[in-house]
Amino acid sequence: MNVENDSEFEELEDDDLEGEFEISIEPRDEALEAAGISADEFETALMEALEQREEFAVSTGTDDDSFPELEETQLTIRGKAFRLGDLAMIEVSPVSDDDEEFDDDEEEEEDEEAR
């Protein structure tokens, strides 16, 4: 799951995050199982939490630097709060020019197939 564990979180300098970047969020199956959370429940809670984060940023004009780390994002599942970093591995990486070029090629192919 792309969207973006404390010990495995790749620390990037602020300069590294200029421009576009990709966030990869991979659920930790063992953590979900231990908490009795299904993959669908996790995905639904994650999407809701990310939407709330974005809505808050837009409505308040808050920039990314003043937000808590993504690992600290709270997911609510069946009325219980979970820390995202406890349930998933998160990796943030800059998008290289090669990746952008590849994505553009994929979009063009999809447009052609849709015609």
N, C-alpha and C positions, 0 to 999 in steps of 0.2 A: 504494500500500500504506500503510495507516494503522497504526498501532501507535502523528510524530515522529527537508557540506562546511564545514569550519571557518569559511570566510569568509562563507558564506551562512547559518550558524546564527544564528537570531534570539535575541539575548541578552535575557532577561527578568529583571526584578528578582524577588527571592524573593516579594515581596508579590503579584506578578502571577500566581504559580503556586498561590496558595491556592485551595482548592476543586478542581473538576475541570478537567482540561486534556487536550488532544488532542496526540498525537505523530504526525507524518506522516513516514514514511521512504520516500523515493523512490529506487530504484536508479539509479545513473548508468550508463546503457547503455554509454557509451564506456569507462568504467573496468572494467566487467564484461568487455566484449569484449577489452580490452587484456590482462586477466589470464586470459582464456580460461575465464571462469566463466559458466555458463548462468543464466538467470533462476530456474529451478527450484532449482539448487544454492544460489544466493544466498538464496532464500526459506527453504529448509530450514535452512541454517546460521543465518540470522537468527532463526527461530523457536526453534531449539535454544539459541542464546545468550541470548535474552530469557527463556526458561524457566529457564535456569541462574541468571540474574540474580535472577529472582523467587524461586526456591527458596532461594538463598543469603540473600536479604533476610528471608524468612520464618523460615528455620532459625536465623539469628543475631540476629534482631530489629533488624537494621540499618536505619536510616532512610535515605531518599533522599538527604539532604544529604551523607552520608558515602560515597556511591557515586561512582566516576569518571563523568565526563560520558559521555553515551550514545555520542558519537562515538568514544570510546576503547574501546568494547566490541569484544572480539576475536571474529571469526568464524573457524571452522576449516573449510576447504573442501579436500577431497582431501589432508588432512594438512598443509596450509599455513595459517599464520595471516595474517589480514587485519584491518585496522582498519576498523570500520564507517564512520567518517567519510570514508575514502578511497574507499569503494564506493557511498555513498549520500548524498543530501541529507537533512538532518534538520531538521524545524521543530517547535517546541513552541509551542502557543498555548492560551490559556485558552478554556474552553467558555463561551460567553455564555448567558444565560437563554433567548434566542431559539433557540439551537441545541438546548438541552435540551428545550424545548417541542416543537420539530420532531421530535426523536428520539422523544419520548413519543407523538406523533401517528402516526409510522411504526410503532411497536410495536403500538399499538392496531389499526391497519389490518391488520398481519400477523396478529394474533390473530384478528381477524374473518374473514380469508381462510382461516385454518386450520380454522375451525369448519365 
